[in-house]
Amino acid sequence: MKTAFARAQHLRHGINASIWFAQHAFDYSAHHTDTETTPEDIAIMAKLGFDNVRVSVDPVPLEQSMEGHSDFLARLDRAVDTILANGMAVELDIHPEPPFKQAVKTTGDGVDRFVAVWRQLAAHYADRDPERIFFEVENEPEVSDTYRWAGIQARVAAAIRESAPKQTIIATGANWSDIQDLLAVEPLADGNVIYNFHYYDPHEFTHQGASWGSVYWTYEKKIPYPSDEAVMENRLNQIPDAVSRYKLKSYWYERWDAHHIRLMIDSAGEWARANHVPLICNEFGVYRQVVEPADRLRWIHDVRTALEANSIGWTMWDYHNGFGVATKDANGKSVVDPGTVEALGLKK
């Protein structure tokens, strides 16, 4: 357990490199992976003060590459090496598309396949620096049966440990890896494990304008943070149906502010302290498209400081896509947003 706590110090303030080796199933070509996140981007991440990069990996092209059908794994190796060369740690996160995830959720063959992928990947990286490369079991498993997920996660952890006895594993709760999912976790018998959760509460604010998830998010815009009842009726009028308006009302009635966020994250910290395990939050952020920038920065600041008050390391979602610490200009070049850097307590 001392090893896991010591290594968790490499995961204090990180960034997600999204839509790179995952979330882009229609194109994992060399052109895509070489241009989506570049060596220049990685150097910027290090310069900003990030100490780790979470690299999500789609298991299907990974599996194909490990069978010799593409150079996807070789390109992933180059990405990992570039991150390490810039002095940052790497969280390797298996991040499946829905069909793979559904098979893991519902079939024994799907679990067997998942375990086999991890056994090979762990063996591939077993000789790399165990202080700087971390193995995250799965992104948001969406398994509603907590007992089934506990069994799957234990099998994967055992397979990783067989192939890579020195590496630290990142484990998570079932469903969407929210705080309530974390609180239901029974820690693994393996002591070299860091636990993880994601934080996007309240989604009515963080996902306003998003085209995935709840349909009514697409209608939302300029939902304020902290919640302000003075604008509630006007914002509710954006939503076309009564059921969704009712759901959105809870955002105001629950009075979301820094104190509310701190109380929720305190619950995660209490769980970690009670179980004597290290804890990180390796996704949090606000979708940029329609939110008021100042409100977004307030939320990021309040979440980040609540995490740090509980000694919980964090990895923001994401670098330069929809939630980014940077945006892309017309030429695809990353332009760092100084306000987001400041909200994260970093220096541009």
C-alpha positions as CSV (number, residue, x, y, z in Angstrom):
1,M,0.0,0.0,0.0
2,K,2.9,2.4,0.7
3,T,3.9,1.9,-3.0
4,A,0.5,3.0,-4.2
5,F,0.4,6.1,-2.0
6,A,3.9,7.1,-3.1
7,R,3.1,6.6,-6.8
8,A,-0.1,8.5,-6.5
9,Q,2.1,11.6,-5.9
10,H,2.8,11.4,-9.7
11,L,-0.9,11.9,-10.3
12,R,-1.6,15.2,-8.5
13,H,-2.6,17.4,-11.5
14,G,-3.0,15.8,-14.9
15,I,-4.8,16.3,-18.2
16,N,-6.8,13.9,-20.5
17,A,-5.6,13.6,-24.1
18,S,-9.0,12.8,-25.5
19,I,-10.0,11.5,-29.0
20,W,-6.4,10.3,-29.7
21,F,-6.1,6.5,-29.3
22,A,-9.8,6.2,-28.3
23,Q,-13.2,7.8,-29.1
24,H,-12.4,7.9,-32.8
25,A,-13.3,4.4,-34.0
26,F,-13.9,5.4,-37.6
27,D,-10.3,6.5,-38.0
28,Y,-7.2,5.4,-36.0
29,S,-4.9,6.0,-38.9
30,A,-1.3,7.2,-38.4
31,H,-2.4,10.6,-39.7
32,H,-5.0,10.9,-37.0
33,T,-2.8,9.8,-34.1
34,D,0.1,11.8,-35.3
35,T,-1.8,15.0,-35.6
36,E,-4.6,14.9,-33.0
37,T,-2.1,15.3,-30.1
38,T,1.4,16.2,-31.2
39,P,4.8,16.3,-29.5
40,E,4.3,20.1,-29.4
41,D,1.1,19.6,-27.5
42,I,2.8,17.2,-25.0
43,A,5.5,19.8,-24.5
44,I,2.9,22.4,-23.7
45,M,1.2,20.1,-21.2
46,A,4.5,19.7,-19.4
47,K,5.3,23.4,-19.5
48,L,1.9,24.2,-18.0
49,G,2.8,22.1,-15.0
50,F,0.7,18.9,-15.6
51,D,2.4,15.9,-14.0
52,N,0.5,13.2,-15.9
53,V,-1.4,12.5,-19.1
54,R,-4.3,10.1,-19.2
55,V,-4.2,8.3,-22.5
56,S,-7.5,6.5,-23.3
57,V,-7.1,3.4,-25.5
58,D,-9.7,1.7,-27.6
59,P,-9.3,-2.1,-27.0
60,V,-10.4,-3.1,-30.5
61,P,-7.6,-1.6,-32.6
62,L,-5.2,-2.4,-29.7
63,E,-6.3,-6.1,-29.9
64,Q,-5.8,-6.1,-33.7
65,S,-2.4,-4.5,-33.4
66,M,-1.3,-7.0,-30.8
67,E,-2.3,-9.7,-33.3
68,G,0.1,-8.1,-35.8
69,H,-2.5,-6.4,-38.1
70,S,-1.5,-2.7,-37.6
71,D,1.1,-0.4,-36.1
72,F,-1.4,1.1,-33.6
73,L,0.5,-0.3,-30.6
74,A,3.8,1.0,-32.0
75,R,2.3,4.5,-32.3
76,L,0.9,4.2,-28.8
77,D,4.4,3.3,-27.6
78,R,5.8,6.5,-29.2
79,A,3.1,8.6,-27.5
80,V,3.9,7.0,-24.2
81,D,7.6,7.6,-24.7
82,T,7.1,11.2,-25.6
83,I,5.0,11.9,-22.5
84,L,7.6,10.2,-20.3
85,A,10.4,12.1,-22.0
86,N,8.7,15.3,-21.1
87,G,8.8,14.3,-17.4
88,M,5.1,13.3,-17.0
89,A,3.5,10.0,-15.9
90,V,1.0,8.1,-18.1
91,E,-2.4,6.7,-17.1
92,L,-3.2,4.0,-19.7
93,D,-7.0,3.7,-19.7
94,I,-8.9,1.0,-21.6
95,H,-11.8,3.1,-23.1
96,P,-14.1,0.9,-25.2
97,E,-16.8,1.8,-27.7
98,P,-20.3,0.6,-26.8
99,P,-20.3,-2.8,-28.5
100,F,-17.1,-4.0,-26.7
101,K,-18.4,-2.5,-23.4
102,Q,-21.8,-4.1,-23.8
103,A,-20.2,-7.5,-24.3
104,V,-18.2,-7.1,-21.1
105,K,-21.4,-6.1,-19.3
106,T,-23.5,-9.0,-20.4
107,T,-21.4,-12.0,-21.6
108,G,-18.7,-14.3,-20.3
109,D,-17.0,-14.2,-23.6
110,G,-16.8,-10.5,-23.5
111,V,-15.1,-10.6,-20.1
112,D,-12.7,-13.3,-21.3
113,R,-11.8,-11.1,-24.2
114,F,-11.3,-8.0,-22.0
115,V,-9.1,-10.0,-19.6
116,A,-7.0,-11.2,-22.5
117,V,-6.5,-7.7,-23.8
118,W,-5.3,-6.6,-20.5
119,R,-3.0,-9.6,-20.0
120,Q,-1.2,-8.8,-23.3
121,L,-1.1,-5.0,-22.7
122,A,0.3,-5.4,-19.2
123,A,2.9,-7.8,-20.4
124,H,3.9,-5.3,-23.2
125,Y,4.5,-2.5,-20.7
126,A,5.8,-4.7,-17.8
127,D,9.4,-3.7,-18.3
128,R,8.6,0.1,-18.4
129,D,9.1,2.4,-15.4
130,P,6.5,1.3,-12.9
131,E,6.8,4.6,-11.1
132,R,5.4,6.4,-14.2
133,I,3.1,4.1,-16.1
134,F,-0.3,3.2,-14.5
135,F,-2.9,0.7,-15.7
136,E,-6.6,1.9,-15.5
137,V,-8.9,-1.1,-15.7
138,E,-11.8,0.5,-17.7
139,N,-13.3,3.9,-18.3
140,E,-16.9,4.2,-16.8
141,P,-17.8,0.5,-17.1
142,E,-21.6,1.1,-17.1
143,V,-22.1,-2.2,-15.3
144,S,-25.1,-1.6,-13.1
145,D,-24.6,-4.8,-11.1
146,T,-21.9,-3.8,-8.6
147,Y,-21.2,-7.4,-7.8
148,R,-20.6,-8.3,-11.4
149,W,-18.3,-5.4,-11.9
150,A,-16.4,-6.3,-8.7
151,G,-15.8,-9.8,-10.1
152,I,-14.7,-8.4,-13.5
153,Q,-12.4,-5.9,-12.0
154,A,-10.8,-8.5,-9.7
155,R,-10.2,-10.8,-12.8
156,V,-8.6,-8.0,-14.7
157,A,-6.4,-6.9,-11.8
158,A,-5.3,-10.5,-11.3
159,A,-4.4,-10.8,-15.0
160,I,-2.5,-7.5,-14.9
161,R,-0.6,-8.6,-11.8
162,E,0.4,-11.9,-13.4
163,S,1.9,-10.0,-16.4
164,A,3.2,-6.9,-14.7
165,P,3.9,-7.6,-11.0
166,K,5.4,-4.1,-10.3
167,Q,2.9,-1.8,-12.0
168,T,0.2,0.1,-10.1
169,I,-3.4,-0.5,-11.1
170,I,-6.1,2.2,-11.1
171,A,-9.5,0.7,-10.1
172,T,-13.0,2.3,-10.3
173,G,-16.6,1.8,-9.3
174,A,-19.3,0.4,-11.4
175,N,-21.8,2.3,-13.6
176,W,-20.3,5.8,-14.6
177,S,-17.6,5.9,-11.9
178,D,-19.4,8.6,-10.0
179,I,-18.9,9.2,-6.3
180,Q,-21.8,7.0,-5.4
181,D,-20.2,4.2,-7.4
182,L,-16.9,4.6,-5.6
183,L,-18.7,4.4,-2.2
184,A,-20.0,0.9,-3.1
185,V,-16.5,-0.4,-3.9
186,E,-14.9,-3.1,-1.8
187,P,-11.2,-2.5,-2.2
188,L,-9.2,-5.2,-4.0
189,A,-7.0,-7.6,-2.1
190,D,-4.1,-6.3,-4.1
191,G,-2.4,-3.5,-2.2
192,N,-0.8,-1.7,-5.2
193,V,-4.0,0.0,-6.4
194,I,-5.1,3.6,-6.7
195,Y,-8.9,4.2,-6.7
196,N,-10.6,6.6,-9.1
197,F,-13.9,8.4,-9.6
198,H,-15.2,11.0,-12.1
199,Y,-16.9,14.2,-11.2
200,Y,-19.3,16.2,-13.5
201,D,-22.0,17.1,-11.0
202,P,-24.3,18.7,-11.7
203,H,-24.6,17.6,-15.3
204,E,-27.3,20.2,-15.9
205,F,-24.5,22.8,-15.7
206,T,-21.4,20.8,-16.9
207,H,-23.0,19.3,-19.9
208,Q,-25.3,22.1,-21.1
209,G,-25.4,22.1,-24.9
210,A,-24.0,18.6,-25.2
211,S,-25.4,16.4,-28.0
212,W,-25.1,13.1,-26.0
213,G,-26.6,11.9,-22.7
214,S,-29.9,13.5,-21.6
215,V,-31.8,15.0,-24.6
216,Y,-32.6,18.2,-22.8
217,W,-29.0,19.1,-22.4
218,T,-29.0,20.1,-26.1
219,Y,-31.5,22.8,-25.4
220,E,-29.7,24.3,-22.4
221,K,-27.5,27.4,-22.6
222,K,-26.1,29.9,-20.2
223,I,-27.1,27.9,-17.1
224,P,-25.3,29.8,-14.4
225,Y,-23.0,28.6,-11.7
226,P,-23.5,29.0,-8.8
227,S,-27.2,28.4,-9.3
228,D,-29.2,31.6,-9.3
229,E,-33.0,31.5,-8.9
230,A,-33.4,34.9,-10.4
231,V,-32.8,33.5,-13.9
232,M,-34.4,30.1,-13.3
233,E,-37.7,30.7,-15.1
234,N,-36.0,32.2,-18.1
235,R,-33.7,29.2,-18.4
236,L,-36.4,26.7,-17.9
237,N,-38.2,28.2,-20.9
238,Q,-35.4,26.8,-23.1
239,I,-36.6,23.2,-22.4
240,P,-39.6,22.0,-24.5
241,D,-41.1,19.3,-22.3
242,A,-42.4,19.3,-18.8
243,V,-40.5,16.3,-17.6
244,S,-37.2,17.7,-18.6
245,R,-38.0,21.1,-17.1
246,Y,-38.8,19.3,-13.8
247,K,-35.4,17.6,-13.9
248,L,-33.7,20.9,-14.6
249,K,-35.5,22.6,-11.7
250,S,-33.5,20.5,-9.2
251,Y,-30.4,22.3,-10.2
252,W,-31.7,25.5,-8.6
253,Y,-33.5,23.9,-5.7
254,E,-30.4,22.0,-4.6
255,R,-28.4,25.3,-4.5
256,W,-25.3,24.3,-6.3
257,D,-22.3,26.2,-5.2
258,A,-18.7,25.7,-3.8
259,H,-20.1,24.5,-0.5
260,H,-22.3,21.9,-2.1
261,I,-19.5,20.6,-4.3
262,R,-17.1,20.4,-1.3
263,L,-19.6,18.3,0.7
264,M,-19.9,15.8,-2.1
265,I,-16.2,15.5,-2.7
266,D,-15.6,15.2,1.0
267,S,-17.6,12.0,0.9
268,A,-15.1,10.5,-1.6
269,G,-12.3,11.6,0.6
270,E,-13.9,10.1,3.7
271,W,-14.2,6.7,1.8
272,A,-10.5,6.8,0.9
273,R,-9.4,7.6,4.4
274,A,-11.7,4.9,5.9
275,N,-10.3,2.3,3.5
276,H,-6.7,3.5,3.8
277,V,-6.3,3.8,0.0
278,P,-5.0,6.5,-2.4
279,L,-7.7,8.2,-4.5
280,I,-7.7,10.3,-7.7
281,C,-10.4,12.0,-9.8
282,N,-9.3,11.5,-13.3
283,E,-12.1,13.2,-15.1
284,F,-13.8,16.5,-14.4
285,G,-14.7,19.5,-16.5
286,V,-17.3,21.6,-18.2
287,Y,-18.4,21.5,-21.9
288,R,-17.3,24.8,-23.4
289,Q,-19.8,25.3,-26.3
290,V,-22.6,27.4,-24.7
291,V,-21.6,28.0,-21.0
292,E,-20.6,31.4,-19.7
293,P,-16.8,31.3,-19.5
294,A,-16.7,32.9,-16.0
295,D,-19.1,30.3,-14.6
296,R,-17.1,27.5,-16.1
297,L,-13.9,28.8,-14.5
298,R,-15.6,29.1,-11.1
299,W,-16.8,25.5,-11.3
300,I,-13.4,24.2,-12.3
301,H,-11.8,26.2,-9.5
302,D,-14.3,25.0,-6.9
303,V,-13.9,21.3,-7.9
304,R,-10.2,21.5,-8.1
305,T,-9.8,23.1,-4.6
306,A,-12.3,20.6,-3.1
307,L,-10.2,17.7,-4.5
308,E,-7.0,19.2,-3.2
309,A,-8.5,19.8,0.2
310,N,-9.1,16.1,0.4
311,S,-5.6,15.2,-0.9
312,I,-7.2,13.8,-4.1
313,G,-5.1,14.0,-7.2
314,W,-6.9,15.1,-10.4
315,T,-6.8,14.8,-14.1
316,M,-8.9,17.3,-16.0
317,W,-11.0,16.5,-19.0
318,D,-9.6,17.5,-21.5
319,Y,-6.7,19.0,-23.3
320,H,-8.0,20.7,-26.5
321,N,-11.4,19.3,-27.4
322,G,-14.9,20.1,-26.1
323,F,-13.9,20.7,-22.4
324,G,-10.4,21.9,-23.0
325,V,-7.7,23.7,-21.1
326,A,-6.8,24.8,-24.7
327,T,-8.8,25.3,-27.9
328,K,-7.9,24.7,-31.5
329,D,-7.4,27.6,-33.9
330,A,-8.4,27.4,-37.6
331,N,-5.1,25.6,-38.4
332,G,-5.7,23.0,-35.7
333,K,-3.0,24.5,-33.4
334,S,-3.6,24.4,-29.7
335,V,-4.2,27.8,-28.0
336,V,-4.0,27.7,-24.2
337,D,-6.7,29.4,-22.3
338,P,-5.1,31.3,-19.4
339,G,-8.3,31.5,-17.4
340,T,-8.6,27.7,-17.3
341,V,-4.9,27.4,-16.3
342,E,-5.5,29.8,-13.5
343,A,-8.6,28.0,-12.3
344,L,-6.5,24.8,-12.2
345,G,-4.0,26.6,-10.0
346,L,-1.3,26.3,-12.6
347,K,0.8,28.9,-14.3
348,K,0.9,29.6,-18.1
